[in-house]
Amino acid sequence: MKKILPLMTFCIVWLYSNLCAQRRMENLGRGVVAVRSGQQIFVSWRLLGRDPAGIGFNIYRTAGGGTAIKLNAAVLTAGTNFTDNTASLSNSNTYYVRPVINGSEQAASAAFTLPANAPDQPCVVVPLRSGNYVHFAWVGDLDGDGEYDYIVDRLNWTTGGCKIEAYKRDGTFLWEVDYGPNSLNMDNITPGSATIDVGNWDGVTVYDLDGDGKAEVITKIANGVTFGDGNVWTNSSDTRQWLAVLDGATGALKRYAAIPADYLAAGPLNCNLGIGYLDGTTPSIVAKFKNRNSDRSFNMMICAFRYTASGLTQQWKWLRGSDDRPDGHQIRIVDVDGDGRDEICDIGFCLNGDGSLRYSLAGQGIIHGDRTQIGKLDPARPGLQGYAVQQDNPSGLLEYYYDAGTGNVLWKHIGGVADVGRGVAADIDPRYPGYEVWSFSGIYNGPSNTKITDEPNRPWPNFRIWWDGDLLSETFNEGKLEKWNYTSSTVSRLLTTANYQTARGSYRGAPMLYGDIFGDWREEVVMTSSDYSKLVIFTSPVATNSRIYTLAHNPAYRNGMTLKGYMQSHLTDFYLGNGMQTPPVPAITYASNTLPATTVAAIQESKPVTSPSLRIYPNPVHQSFVNVQVKLTTQSLVRMMIEDMSGQRRFMRDLGTAGPGMFSQQVDISSAALEAGTFILRIQAGQETFHTKIIKQ
């Protein structure tokens, strides 16, 4: 009995932590996307992280604005993609899906329209304003519609100066931030106090911090920064810096906190930003700061900040000081011990979520390097694994493989002293279990340290990407997407991005962003046209039966998408490769832009609203439409939503922008497929929200 009680206690604690400690992640829509592939149209959409195991889908097409028709004869239960070989390419074709749960068809997703006579290309084009060089792009749901919008930077390499711009997913321009005179110095080592995105620094990230369904933009600021609403940040010092949280829809300043001044005597601090769940449930901003002393040594500080309705507060601060804690050019924020809470890892050390040191690799001969990967690289070994490369290690150490939870180095490769520079981890050979790793010393199977091939018979070690229909990885570098042929030790070209829309990437062979942005679980590559007037987003047109939830709902992967620095591959915390098992359901809940439960209860008890501010008729609703009349006080985008009494969104549509006065519109709500019952109809207009109970009969 004495032996059983500790086991029972452990099980109860484990069950409680897994049931209760769920991180709040983005409430994404289905991300429907369609591209022309030859004479067919390829459509894909998201499986969400919390979708029930038996969920299926029906796919619908509307041609030229006509009646929607269902394309599938039986409910789709394999991969979340569909090849439409019956569409007329001379028409515009609009696609949406309806989930099917226990035989019952659910509300329709948002739609995606492929225009008439669309070019045969595996990419989506998002128009941008004309402007300077684009180095990075970020995604986040800025307007609360459940789909990703875009932030891009603009770097003026002629006269100096930095900006960021916000766009809705259709290319609608939202706002601009100008970083001002303190961003004119764009030196890659010691830039100005407001400079972003030079060298291995970024200074911007995007995420929904407060769980309202709309993403914030987080950035470093200093004197002279002009926000999206035209307000200017002023301070008597050009050296002092702050961390700012901006409204994703307007670019206005919401909250700010001073960046600690511990190393300010050496000049402004450079910055890497990312998002992590240090308490396991809510997002924190993680910032790595560095600057250089006159003797060319570097100071380093890592801080965590928490954003709430009451303000932006610093949670903790960690200073490297004179300790030997080797760092690289990008941090990794990932749960390395499986307790649901994230750690902050660099190439040669790891911090716990409270800012205490978890381990350092300095005692095992690790120094500075350019690339490090952390993920589930070995399906047979508990926990996560890491792989990294070295820069001019005097011992001749080139690359190493280690246990990410403990920091125990499992193997090393020694050669001549060299700046290795690149290294990647990917499952590219099904003959060996687990991921392969390689830099410039040949390809090795990571778990077994088995050498598979010598140089130069390997893909360039830059980015791993999931693109085609199997579970092996492909690789991406300098606009070339390639496949490793493991039987012949050769590389095949799958895609050359420059052949489409004059697409180009950033430097270091990198795109502006890559990750699972829309469609099924495969990854997108975000580039720009050569004149920086378009985002060119490459998405796989290849059918697959593999059914995996969107990687944006995987905690490790989504954290990775918020990080830049020297951009590197994103990895999952479950094994995604040949022979994989069905991924476990992620321990997440969805952020919500729905009404609070107390408001829902009050509406449930109330009568439908008929007032000078809002009128909905007919109510009860018998037809497939309702008439909306709402009195606006300012010019606003009017958005209508219908939610059931549990808060689940059933319908959403932007009704257009209107000025002050009475706004009226008849709205077709047939796609909501409302059953008989009571629902909440909500109107958002700028900062105003109107809501009423509607009854469907």
Rosetta blueprint (number, residue, H / E / L):
1 M L
2 K L
3 K L
4 I H
5 L H
6 P H
7 L H
8 M H
9 T H
10 F H
11 C H
12 I H
13 V H
14 W H
15 L H
16 Y H
17 S H
18 N H
19 L H
20 C H
21 A L
22 Q L
23 R E
24 R E
25 M E
26 E L
27 N L
28 L L
29 G L
30 R L
31 G L
32 V L
33 V E
34 A E
35 V E
36 R E
37 S E
38 G L
39 Q L
40 Q E
41 I E
42 F E
43 V E
44 S E
45 W L
46 R L
47 L L
48 L L
49 G L
50 R L
51 D L
52 P L
53 A L
54 G L
55 I L
56 G E
57 F E
58 N E
59 I E
60 Y E
61 R E
62 T E
63 A E
64 G L
65 G L
66 G L
67 T L
68 A L
69 I E
70 K E
71 L L
72 N L
73 A L
74 A L
75 V L
76 L E
77 T L
78 A L
79 G L
80 T L
81 N E
82 F E
83 T E
84 D E
85 N L
86 T L
87 A L
88 S L
89 L L
90 S L
91 N L
92 S L
93 N E
94 T E
95 Y E
96 Y E
97 V E
98 R E
99 P E
100 V E
101 I E
102 N L
103 G L
104 S E
105 E E
106 Q L
107 A L
108 A L
109 S L
110 A L
111 A L
112 F E
113 T E
114 L E
115 P L
116 A L
117 N L
118 A L
119 P L
120 D L
121 Q L
122 P L
123 C E
124 V E
125 V E
126 V E
127 P E
128 L L
129 R L
130 S L
131 G L
132 N L
133 Y E
134 V L
135 H L
136 F L
137 A E
138 W E
139 V E
140 G E
141 D L
142 L L
143 D L
144 G L
145 D L
146 G L
147 E L
148 Y L
149 D E
150 Y E
151 I E
152 V E
153 D E
154 R E
155 L E
156 N L
157 W L
158 T L
159 T L
160 G L
161 G L
162 C E
163 K E
164 I E
165 E E
166 A E
167 Y E
168 K L
169 R L
170 D L
171 G L
172 T L
173 F E
174 L E
175 W E
176 E E
177 V E
178 D E
179 Y L
180 G L
181 P H
182 N H
183 S H
184 L L
185 N L
186 M L
187 D L
188 N L
189 I L
190 T L
191 P L
192 G L
193 S L
194 A L
195 T L
196 I L
197 D L
198 V L
199 G L
200 N L
201 W L
202 D L
203 G L
204 V E
205 T E
206 V E
207 Y E
208 D L
209 L L
210 D L
211 G L
212 D L
213 G L
214 K L
215 A L
216 E E
217 V E
218 I E
219 T E
220 K E
221 I E
222 A L
223 N L
224 G L
225 V L
226 T E
227 F L
228 G L
229 D L
230 G L
231 N L
232 V E
233 W L
234 T L
235 N L
236 S L
237 S L
238 D L
239 T L
240 R L
241 Q L
242 W E
243 L E
244 A E
245 V E
246 L E
247 D E
248 G L
249 A L
250 T L
251 G L
252 A L
253 L E
254 K E
255 R E
256 Y E
257 A E
258 A E
259 I L
260 P L
261 A L
262 D L
263 Y L
264 L H
265 A H
266 A H
267 G L
268 P L
269 L L
270 N E
271 C E
272 N E
273 L E
274 G E
275 I E
276 G E
277 Y L
278 L L
279 D L
280 G L
281 T L
282 T L
283 P L
284 S E
285 I E
286 V E
287 A E
288 K E
289 F E
290 K E
291 N E
292 R E
293 N L
294 S L
295 D L
296 R L
297 S L
298 F E
299 N E
300 M E
301 M E
302 I E
303 C E
304 A E
305 F E
306 R E
307 Y E
308 T E
309 A L
310 S L
311 G E
312 L E
313 T E
314 Q E
315 Q E
316 W E
317 K E
318 W E
319 L E
320 R L
321 G L
322 S L
323 D L
324 D L
325 R L
326 P L
327 D L
328 G L
329 H L
330 Q L
331 I L
332 R E
333 I E
334 V E
335 D L
336 V L
337 D L
338 G L
339 D L
340 G L
341 R L
342 D L
343 E E
344 I E
345 C E
346 D L
347 I L
348 G L
349 F E
350 C E
351 L E
352 N L
353 G L
354 D L
355 G L
356 S L
357 L E
358 R E
359 Y E
360 S E
361 L L
362 A H
363 G H
364 Q H
365 G L
366 I L
367 I L
368 H L
369 G L
370 D L
371 R L
372 T E
373 Q E
374 I E
375 G E
376 K L
377 L L
378 D L
379 P L
380 A L
381 R L
382 P L
383 G L
384 L L
385 Q E
386 G E
387 Y E
388 A E
389 V E
390 Q L
391 Q E
392 D L
393 N L
394 P L
395 S L
396 G L
397 L E
398 L E
399 E E
400 Y E
401 Y E
402 Y E
403 D E
404 A L
405 G L
406 T L
407 G L
408 N L
409 V E
410 L E
411 W E
412 K E
413 H E
414 I E
415 G L
416 G L
417 V L
418 A L
419 D E
420 V L
421 G L
422 R L
423 G L
424 V E
425 A E
426 A E
427 D L
428 I L
429 D L
430 P L
431 R L
432 Y L
433 P L
434 G L
435 Y L
436 E E
437 V E
438 W E
439 S L
440 F L
441 S L
442 G L
443 I E
444 Y E
445 N E
446 G L
447 P L
448 S L
449 N L
450 T E
451 K E
452 I E
453 T E
454 D L
455 E L
456 P L
457 N L
458 R L
459 P L
460 W L
461 P L
462 N L
463 F E
464 R E
465 I E
466 W L
467 W L
468 D L
469 G L
470 D L
471 L L
472 L L
473 S L
474 E E
475 T E
476 F E
477 N E
478 E L
479 G L
480 K E
481 L E
482 E E
483 K E
484 W E
485 N E
486 Y L
487 T L
488 S L
489 S L
490 T E
491 V E
492 S E
493 R E
494 L E
495 L E
496 T E
497 T H
498 A H
499 N H
500 Y L
501 Q L
502 T L
503 A L
504 R E
505 G L
506 S L
507 Y L
508 R L
509 G L
510 A L
511 P L
512 M L
513 L E
514 Y E
515 G E
516 D L
517 I L
518 F L
519 G L
520 D L
521 W L
522 R L
523 E L
524 E E
525 V E
526 V E
527 M E
528 T E
529 S L
530 S L
531 D L
532 Y L
533 S L
534 K E
535 L E
536 V E
537 I E
538 F E
539 T L
540 S L
541 P L
542 V L
543 A L
544 T L
545 N L
546 S L
547 R L
548 I L
549 Y L
550 T L
551 L H
552 A H
553 H H
554 N L
555 P H
556 A H
557 Y H
558 R H
559 N H
560 G H
561 M H
562 T L
563 L L
564 K L
565 G L
566 Y L
567 M L
568 Q L
569 S L
570 H L
571 L L
572 T L
573 D L
574 F L
575 Y L
576 L L
577 G L
578 N L
579 G L
580 M L
581 Q L
582 T L
583 P L
584 P L
585 V L
586 P L
587 A L
588 I E
589 T E
590 Y E
591 A L
592 S L
593 N L
594 T L
595 L L
596 P L
597 A H
598 T H
599 T H
600 V H
601 A H
602 A H
603 I H
604 Q H
605 E H
606 S L
607 K L
608 P L
609 V L
610 T E
611 S L
612 P L
613 S L
614 L E
615 R E
616 I E
617 Y E
618 P L
619 N L
620 P L
621 V E
622 H L
623 Q L
624 S L
625 F E
626 V E
627 N E
628 V E
629 Q E
630 V E
631 K E
632 L E
633 T L
634 T L
635 Q L
636 S E
637 L E
638 V E
639 R E
640 M E
641 M E
642 I E
643 E E
644 D E
645 M L
646 S L
647 G L
648 Q L
649 R E
650 R E
651 F E
652 M E
653 R E
654 D E
655 L E
656 G E
657 T E
658 A E
659 G L
660 P L
661 G E
662 M E
663 F E
664 S E
665 Q E
666 Q E
667 V E
668 D E
669 I L
670 S H
671 S H
672 A H
673 A L
674 L L
675 E L
676 A L
677 G E
678 T E
679 F E
680 I E
681 L E
682 R E
683 I E
684 Q E
685 A E
686 G L
687 Q L
688 E E
689 T E
690 F E
691 H E
692 T E
693 K E
694 I E
695 I E
696 K E
697 Q L
